[in-house]
Amino acid sequence: MTDVSTHSATDRGAIWLAGAGLRPTRQRMALAGLLVGDGKDRHVTAESLFDAAAGTKEKVSLATVYNTLRAFCDAGLLREITVDGSKSYFDTNMSDHPHFYWEDENRLSDAPADQLEIARVPDAPMGAEIASVDVVIRLRRS
């Protein structure tokens, strides 16, 4: 495993893409740099990533952002978290963990996994298997 702590944002993005076997196109490199360039986990929407990309020298369309996020998910680099059945957030932290959804801010953040206990989940129907369990805890300011 490569230690990415001493690498630049561009290097981190390239290493991240290479680890999944994705070709490092200019647009992928720019978006990967925004997602993992500082080494911190983040939750983004396609729109927020598009807005962040607008501030860079590599211009990408919103359609390209959507397609690239899908490719990153398909390659196992991101996890898609859907809120309200229509709003998707993309998480760079691929470990199993719950999320807080801040309703007032339309923001997703990690919740402490060590505090979550799921004693039992229902059996999957015949011919199906449970692929994952997503836990989103909705919050509003009191």
Secondary structure as GFF3:
##gff-version 3
##sequence-region A 1 142
A	DSSP	alpha_helix	9	19	.	.	.	ID=ss1
A	DSSP	alpha_helix	26	36	.	.	.	ID=ss2
A	DSSP	beta_strand	43	44	.	.	.	ID=ss3
A	DSSP	alpha_helix	46	54	.	.	.	ID=ss4
A	DSSP	alpha_helix	62	74	.	.	.	ID=ss5
A	DSSP	beta_strand	79	83	.	.	.	ID=ss6
A	DSSP	beta_strand	87	91	.	.	.	ID=ss7
A	DSSP	beta_strand	99	102	.	.	.	ID=ss8
A	DSSP	beta_strand	107	110	.	.	.	ID=ss9
A	DSSP	three_ten_helix	113	115	.	.	.	ID=ss10
A	DSSP	beta_strand	136	139	.	.	.	ID=ss11
###
